[in-house]
Amino acid sequence: MIDINEIRKDFPMLNNHKMQGHQLVYFDNAATSLKPKCVIEAMNDYYFNYNSNVHRGDYDLAAISDARYEQTRQVVADLLSCDSKEIVFTSGTTQAINMVAFGYAMNYLNCDDEIILNEAEHASNILPWYEIARKKHLKIVFAPLDAQGKVDVKQLSSIINEKTKMISIAYVSNVLGAINDVKTIIKIAHEKNIVVLVDAAQAVPHMKVDVKDLDCDFLAFSAHKMCGPTGIGVLYGKYDMLCKMDTISLGGGMNAKFDACQNMLLKKPPYKFEGGTPAIAEVIGFATAIKYLSNIGFDNIANYEKELKKYAIEKLKEIPNIIIYNEANDSGIVTFNIKDVFCQDAGSYFNSKGIAVRSGHHCAKLLPNFLNVIGTVRASFYFYNTKEEIDIFVEACKHGGDFLDAFFK
């Protein structure tokens, strides 16, 4: 069970911040989550008490930094049920996917090979593949979606052929909140020797993800969507896959040696992918965030979000001018429009009420074609949100058709 009153005390933004004169209602968690005090304090502790670089120093402070940094790698590995040497720290999901595209696909995919994506994907899981396809003369194939916006597993086999070499898919859609059956998709792919990357940016923060159970080849996610700092994320890769990959960033910390004859020896994964000074404070804060979420329990988080989503949907369905696009999906995302109101005008209206939501394409610029709309409004919940906040949001929705009044009263 989640003690919501105690949890909300952990988040300074929920207690100290007002927006447009209203107490903040933060429903943009799919974009980034709020940060608990313990994460902020962990980062401050690094800067106040043992600030030093990692993997370089031969003094006490450096040893402390090294230990805390590598402890985080183990914390992440435990979270995903894998080996710590399979965890690469990145700047976020975007960099992780680019690393696979340019470090793996660039070397192992050939002219006319095919990569399967789908129209619900975030730009970060489409644009790198577009660029690789352009450079290598590959073909992008879009998997069919069902009525809920999930990849249609039954139809997937019909587009797989001997040229299909990779599938890159979001575990959970960032717009519709559709939870794809990635385990089955991976099984189908591996029967054909197809490599699978899972974009888990919207999954890892909200539910238990076991990479060994999924059997994915690569998986990417970001800390900032799960109460952690910005600028830090993870690429998980099966160790043999990481060994095959080239690094796309060379410099200090990732090489074992080099000489004047242009010979160089790189370190083994994961270190060969972590050139330069990393985001040390952010990595340390990330470990605290994972421990914080684990203490609450990912099953508790998932169940509570489903409860919030169900409550919100029931209330919104009572309003005639609300169009809901993802009622049947289980994750804590509600995607909707106010009838005859442009989505970004609606977003400005909600702002006037102290409610933070996302409006527009949500970086998934192919999905409006599937939905047959220009854009949508997205309210995304996390475990620190409440039904009382949903009531405030629903009340605002009732008057959304009069959004211009908010600026002329």
N, C-alpha and C positions, 0 to 999 in steps of 0.2 A: 504493500500500500504506500501511496505517496502522501506525505504530510505537506500539503501545498502551502500552508501558512508559514511553516518553518523554512521550506525551500525558498520562498520568495524573499525571506530576510537575507539570503545569501547574495542577492543580486542588486548592487547599488543602483543600477539604472531603473529598476522597478520601484525603488523607494525614494529616489532623489530627483527624478527627471519629470518635467512637465513639457507638453508640446501644445502650442497654441492655447495655453492657459488651462489645459486639461491634464489630468493624470495620464501618463503614457499607457496606451494599450499597444503592446508590441506584437504584431502578427506578421512579421517578415522574417521568420526563423529559417525559412528555406534559403534565404539570401545569406544571412549570417545570424548566429545566435548571440545572446547576451553572455557576459562573462561573470562568473561568481568571484567573490572576494578572494577565495583561496588561490585561484589561478593568478590573479593580479599580484597577490602577495608573494607567490612563488617566483614570479618574474622579478619583482622588486628585490627579493632576497638575493637573487643572483647578482643584480647590479650593486646592491649595498654591501654584500659580504664576501663574494668570491669571484668577482668579475675577472675573467681571463679567457684566452682562446682555448680551443680544444685540440687534442691530438698533436700538440706542438711543444708545450712547456715542460720543463723539468723542475718544477717548484710546487709547493703545497697547493696554492690556489688553482693551478692548472690541473692538478690531480683530482681536486674536488669537482671541477668543471667536467673533466673527462668522465668521471664516475657518474655524475648526474645525467650527462648527455647519453651515455650508453645504457644507463638504467631505463631511460625513456624508450630506447629501442626495444628493450626486453618487455616493457609494459605494453607497447604496441603489439609485439609478437604474441604475448599472452592474450591480448584482446582478440586477435584474429586466429589464434590457435595454430601458429606457425613457428618457424625457427627465426631467431633474431637476425641471422645473416641474410634473411630474405626481405628485410625491411630497409628501404631506402628513404631517407628524408628528402623531401622536395619543398618547393615553395607553396605547393598546393596541388589540387587535382589537375589543373590545367597543365602545369609543368610535367606532372607524372605521365599524363597521356602523351604529351609531346615527346617525352623521353622514349616511350615505346614506339611511337610512330617513326621518329628519326633515328633511334638507336637500334631498333629491331626490324621494323617493316622495311626501312630503307635498304637494308642489307639482304633480307631474305625473301622479299616479294619481287616478282619479275613482271615484265611487260604482259599485259592482258590478265594478270591475276586479279581476283575480285575480293573486295572488302564489304562485308554486310553491316549496314547501319540501319537506322529507322528515323522517321520524321519527328519523333518526339524527343530526340536527343538535344542536349545543351550544345551550344557553339563549341565548347571545349572538346566535345567528343565528335565533332563533325569537321571543323576547319583543319585540324592537323591532318586528317585523312584526305581531305580535298587536296591539300598541298602535296602530300606524298603521292597521291594518284596522278597529279599533274606532272610531278617530276619523274615518276617511274612508269607513266602510261598505264596506270591501273584502272580498274572499273569499280565504281561505287554502286552497290545494289542496296535498295531500301527494302527492308523486311516489311511485310504487311502488318498493319495494326488491327486489333479487334475493336469493337464498339467502345470499350473502356480505355482505349489508348495503349493497351499492352501489345507487345510483339506476339503475333498469332503463331503459337508453337506448331499447330497442326499444319499451317501453310509454309512454315520455315523451310521444311525439307524440300519443297518444290522449287526453291530458288538457290539451293545449294548444288554445286556441281564440282567437277574436278579442278576448276579454276579458283574456287573459293578457298582463300588462305587465312582470312581473319574475320572474326566477328567482334565488334566493339559495341557494348550495350550498357545502358544505365540499369542498375538494379531497381531503382525507384525513379520515376519521372519527376523532374523538378517542377513541372507545370500541373499535370493531372494527378500526380501522386500514385500513378499506376505501378504496382509491384510486379515486375516481370519474373517469370519462372526461369531464372537464370540457371538453376541447377540442371533442369531438363535441357535447356538450350546448350549448355556446356557439354552435357552427355552426348547430344546429337552431333555437336561439332567435333568432339574428340573421336567419335567413331569414323570421322572423315579426315582425321589429322589436321583439323582447323584450330588455330590458336584463338583464344578468347580473352579479351580484356573487359573487365567489369568496372564501370564508373559507379562507385559506391558512395559518392558524395552525399546523397540523400538517404542512404541506407545505414551506414555505420553509426551515425549519431542517434538513430532511433530504434535499432533492433540488433540482436546478436548476429554477427556475421562470422562464419567459420570458413576460412578459405580452403582448408583441407577437405571439408565436407562438400563445398561447392566444386572443388577441383579446378578452379579457374587458373589460367596461366599468369595473368596479371590482374591487379586490383588497385584502384586509386581512390583516395579520399582526402579531405581537408580537415584541419583542426578547428578552424573558425566556425564551422557549422555545428560543432559539438562542444560548445562552451570553452574552447581553447583559443589561443591567439591567432591573429591573422598572419599570413606569410609563412605558414608551415603546413606541410601535408605529407602524405605517404604514398610511395609506390611499393606494393607487395609484388614480388615475382617469384615463381618457382626458381630455385637456385640455379638449375641448369639453364633456365631461360635468361636469367641475369648474366650468367657467364657468357652467353652468346651475344648479348647486347653490347653495342658500342656506347661509350659515354658521349654526351653532346656538350660537355663542359670540362675543359682541361685546365689544370692549374695546381696550386699548392694543396697538399693534403691528400690528393688522390693518386699520386705516383710513388712508386718505391724507389726509383732512381732514373736518371737520364744523363747523357753525356754530350760532349761537343760534336760527336759524329751523328747526332740526331737520333740516337737510340733512346728508347724510353721503355720502362717497365711499369705498368700500372698495378695498383693494389687490386686485390680480389674484391668482388662484391661483398658488402654494399658500398665499401669505401671508394671504389673507383668512380662512383657516380656523385660523390659529394665533394667536388673540388671547391676551394675557396673557404673563407670563414663562413660557417653556417649561422642560422638564426638561433643562437645558443639559448638565450632567455626564452624564446618562443618554444623551443623543444622542451625545455624544463617545465614551462607552464603547461605544455600539452600533456605531460605525464600526470600532472595534478588534475587536469580536466578529465582524463580517462578514469582516474581513480575515483573522482567525484561522481561521475556517471555510473561507474560500476557499483559504487556503494548504494546508489538509488536502485539500480537493477534495470537492465535493458528490457526485460519482460514487463516490468512495472511501467517503464516509460512508454513502451509500445501500447500497452493496454489502456493507459490513461489518455494517450493521444487519440486512440480509437473512440474512447468515451466522449472526448471533447468534439471530435469530428461528428459523431452521431448526434450530439446535442445541437451543434451548430446547424447541421443539415435540417433537422426537424424544425428548428425555429425559422430558418430561411425559407423553407418550403411554404410557410404560412404567408409569405409576402408575395403578392401577385407579380410584381415587376422584377423579381430576381430570377435570373436564368443560371442554373447550376450545370456545370459540364462534367463533374466527376463524382456524382453522388455515390456510386457503387464502390469506389476505391477505398482501401482500408487506411492508408496513411493519413497523417494529420494535415492535409492540404485541402482547402476548399477553393476551387477555381470557378469564377462566376462573372456575370456582368449585370449591371442595372439596365433594364430595358430602355433603349433610346438615349443612353448616356455613354459617351466615349470613355473607355476604360481609364485613361489618364486624367480625365476630368473627375472621374469618380475617385481616383487616388488622391487628388487634391482636396476633394470634398471630405474624405475620411481624415486627411491630415488636419483639416479645420476642426475636427472633433477629437483630436489627440490620438488618432488611430493610425498606426503605421502598417500599411499593406504594400504590396508590389503591384504595379500595373504595367501593361504593355505586352511584349513578346517573351519576357523572362529569359532572354538569350536563346530561346528555342524558336528560331524564326521560320522554321518549316511547319511547325504545328498549327498555326492559324489556318493553313490551307486544309488540314485535316478537320479542324473544327468549323471551318467556314465562317470565321470571324476575323476582324481586324486585330484584336488583342483581347486580353482578359484581365480581370482583377484576381489576385491571389492572396488569400489569407492562410498563413501557415502557422501551425501551433507547435508548442514544445511543452515539456513537462511542467514549466513554471507558469503557464497560462491557466486561466480559471474560467468557469462557467459565467461568473459575474462579468468578466471582460467580454465574453461572447454576447451577453445580454446588451452591453453598451454598443457593441458592434452591430448587432441585429437592429437595435433601435435606430442607429444611424442609417442602416440600409432602408428602413421604412420611409425615410425622407430623402433618399438618394436622388430621386427624380427631380427634386427641387434644389439640386446642388448649387445652382447659381446664387440662390438666396444666401448661401454661406459667405459670399463676398460682397453682398450689397445691403445687408441688414445694418 
